[in-house]
């Protein structure tokens, strides 16, 4: 009985974590879970959450360095 309780608790925690990640992807990138799975790139490299966030922040900084966009110019 105790093992079942632990399993259920662990399962609920995993579901909540997955929901949080899906929400983050949608808010930050406008991508649903099914779209992300469809566009998944297979790789041999292991990426940690920290490594990915660092890479994303680096790309965002490079974009910011480009400066403002003048929409009215041709």
C-alpha positions, 0 to 999 in steps of 0.5 A: 500500500505504501509503495502504491501511495509513493507511486501515485505521488511521484506520478502526480509530481511528474504530471505537474512538472510536465504541465509546467514545461509545456506551459513554459514552451508555449509562453516562451516560444509559442510551441505546443508539445505536439509541435515540439515532438514533431520537430524534435532533432535526434542527437547523441549529445546530452543537454541539461536544463542549465546548458540549454538555458545558457545556450538560449540566453546566449542567442537572446543576447546576440539578437539584442546586440543587433539593435532595434529594428526600424520597421518603416525603412525600406 
